[in-house]
Amino acid sequence: MTIIQKHSTIAARTRSRHVATTLVIGALLLGAGAGEAGSTPAQQCQAMKNKTAGKYAACRQSAEALLATSGDTKKYDTTIAKCGTNFTTAWQKAQEKKAAADASRAEALFAEGILSKEDHDQARATLDSERAAVATDAAAVQSARLELGYTRVRSPIAGRTGAVLVQPGNVVKAADATPLVVINRVDPIYVSFAVPDPRLAQIQRAQRVRPLPVEAVIAGDEAAPPTGRVSFVDNQVDAQTGTIRLKATFPNPSGRLWPGRFVRARLTLGTQVGAVVIPAAAVQAGQQGSTVFVMKPDQTVEQRGVVAHPAGEGQVVVDRGVAAGESVVVDGQLGLTNGAKVQPRAASGAGQ
């Protein structure tokens, strides 16, 4: 009887332990599947996937609406990239987080001796499998993006496109002589102009002091001319024209400057305070150098030698020979001699 009772006790304890283990495992499964009432883990995963896909579709629609309203492909590409990164990363992290939580609970139960080694190993294997699946999916996404990239030709610059030169159905090839479309950068934009080579030394001296401002005077535009900076000086003088090529960079957010348009570039090398400025038409070149006819108070003229250099806008700066306030002859100099009497009249330019 004693032996039978001992066996009965052992059997009772075994059954009690089996029941407790069953209850604990039931609680584990319920905790792992906590979520919407009555849904299985697979259904919850599918619901999460559908929700993520819906958010991605909404984000893509927003990007396409932005493209339709602004026409800015750069902003569209940036928004699409954020859509894919945000929602794809969220889905991958959710899968990995769930598998890691299951493995952690299995680890704790196995340490208490409640969960069998086989179930523990299965939980660990599931976690490793989920991580491998996430890595595989990420690689597949990258591969798909790479393949998709081959279907699009991306411009290395932001700008405006011209007329489409190739239509659907045309045969194209690499390095074709006919481009698909021509893209011009308009902001910033470059203005190319030439200056006489004797001015090169002055330009180099002025560049050592400060950036050289350039104004682009647009024909028919009464607003203040746009201002840029000299950004390039060619490395040689054109021997045929005796000029050197310069380029200036202009901010152009409003598009006032247009590719291919002619403008008048005005380069400022410096500012001379108190300079005597006369019209360039008043200066005559002769064997004795540059001369001008200066009108005296008795309305007779006197021919004087001057030292002058161009100031731009049809004017010259006189360093010596003419004082401030004196009047000079700008028209009809060929018929004049010293002491000739003249009739003064207003000139079209600065000075008289």
KOLROVEX-499617 format. One record per residue (C-alpha): residue in one letter; x, y, z. Coordinates in steps of 0.25 Angstrom, whole numbers, plus 5000, padded with zeros to 4 digits. Example, Ala and Ser with C-alpha at 12.3 -4.5 7.8 and 13.67 -1.06 7.14 Angstrom:
<atoms>
a504949825031;s505549965029;
</atoms>
This chain:
<atoms>
m500050005000;t501150095003;i501850074990;i500450094983;q500250224990;k501650274987;h501350244972;s500050314973;t500750434979;i501750444968;a500650434958;a499850544964;r501050634965;t501350604950;r499950634946;s499950764954;r501250804948;h500650774934;v499450854936;a500250974941;t501150964929;t499950964920;l499351084927;v500651164926;i500851124911;g499451174909;a499751304915;l501051314907;l500251294894;l499251394898;g500251504901;a500951474888;g499651494880;a499151614888;g498451714879;e497151724873;a496151624879;g495951494872;s497051514862;t498151424860;p499651464859;a499651444844;q498451534843;q499051644851;c500351634842;q499451644830;a498651764836;m499951834839;k500451804825;n499251864819;k499251984828;t500752014824;a500351994809;g499252094810;k500152194817;y501152174806;a500152194795;a499652324802;c501052374802;r501252344788;q499952414784;s500452534791;a501752534784;e501052524770;a500152644774;l501452724777;l502052684764;a500752724757;t500652864763;s502152904764;g502752824753;d503952804762;t504552664759;k505552684770;k504552704781;y503752584776;d504952494776;t505252534790;t503852514795;i503752374788;a505052334795;k504552374809;c503252294806;g503952174803;t504952184814;n503952224825;f502952114823;t503852004819;t504752024831;a503452024840;w502951894834;q504351824836;k504551874850;a503151824854;q503451684849;e504751684856;k504251734869;k503151634869;a504151514867;a505051574877;a503951584888;d503551444885;a504951394887;s505151474900;r503951414906;a504351274902;e505751304908;a505151334921;l504251214921;f505351124918;a506251184929;e505051144939;g505051004934;i503551024928;l503851024914;s504550904907;k505850924900;e505150884887;d504151004888;h505351094892;d506151054880;q504951074871;a504751214877;r506151254874;a506151194860;t504951274857;l505651404861;d506851364853;s505851334841;e505151464843;r506451544843;a506951474831;a505651494824;v505751644827;a507151644821;t506651574809;d505551664807;a506451784809;a507351734798;a506151704789;v505751854791;q507051904787;s507151814775;a505851864770;r506152004772;l507451984764;e506751914753;l505652034753;g506752134753;y507152084739;t505852124734;r506052264737;v507052374732;r507352464743;s507952604740;p509152634748;i508752784749;a507452854753;g506852944742;r505852964731;t505652864719;g505452914705;a504652844694;v504652684695;l505552644683;v505252494683;q503752444683;p503252314687;g503552204677;n504852264673;v506152174674;v507152234683;k508552184687;a509752224696;a510552344692;d509452374681;a509752504673;t508252554676;p507952574691;l506652544697;v506552684703;v507352804706;i507352854720;n507952984724;r508253034738;v507653164741;d507953184755;p509053214757;i509353264743;y510653304736;v510853434728;s512053424718;f512753554713;a514053604708;v514953714712;p516153784705;d517453714709;p518053844714;r517053844725;l517553704730;a518553764739;q517453854746;i516553734747;q517653654754;r517953764764;a516553784767;q516253634769;r517353634780;v516553734788;r515153684787;p514153604778;l513853684765;p512353724764;v511753714750;e510353774746;a509553714734;v508753824728;i507553764721;a507053834708;g505553874711;d505653844726;e505553974734;a505753904747;a507053914754;p508053814747;p508353684754;t509753684761;g510753564760;r512153534763;v513353504754;s513553354755;f514553324744;v515653384736;d516153314724;n517553264724;q517953334711;v517653454702;d517053434689;a518053484679;q517053504668;t516253604676;g517153654686;t516153624697;i516153524709;r514853444713;l514253464727;k513053394733;a512153454744;t511153374753;f509853424756;p508753384765;n507453364757;p506353314765;s505253404757;g505853364743;r506053504739;l507353454732;w507053354721;p508053254714;g508553314701;r508053454703;f508953574700;v509253664712;r510153784714;a511153744725;r511653864734;l512953824741;t513353914753;l514853914756;g514754024767;t514254154771;q515054284769;v514554394778;g514554544772;a514954494758;v514754594746;v513854514736;i513654564722;p512954494709;a513854404702;a513454484689;a514254604694;v515554534693;q516354544680;a517554454677;g518654524670;q520154524668;q520454594681;g519454494689;s518054514693;t517454654693;v516154734696;f515654864692;v515254944705;m514355064704;k514855184711;p513855294718;d513955384705;q513355264697;t514755234690;v515355094690;e516755054694;q517354914690;r517954844702;g518754714704;v518054624714;v518354494721;a517054414721;h516554264723;p515254204720;a514154204731;g513054124724;e511754174719;g512354264708;q513154344718;v514654364721;v515354404734;v516254524732;d517454514741;r518154644736;g517754754726;v516354784729;a515854844742;a514554814749;g513454914744;e514054944730;s513354924717;v513854834706;v513454824691;v512854684688;d512454714673;g513054784661;q514554784666;l515154764652;g514754914648;l515354974661;t516655044664;n517255114676;g516455244679;a515255204670;k513955254675;v512855144678;q511355154681;p511155064693;r509954964694;a509454854703;a510154724700;s509454584700;g510354524710;a511054564723;g511854694722;q511854794711;
</atoms>
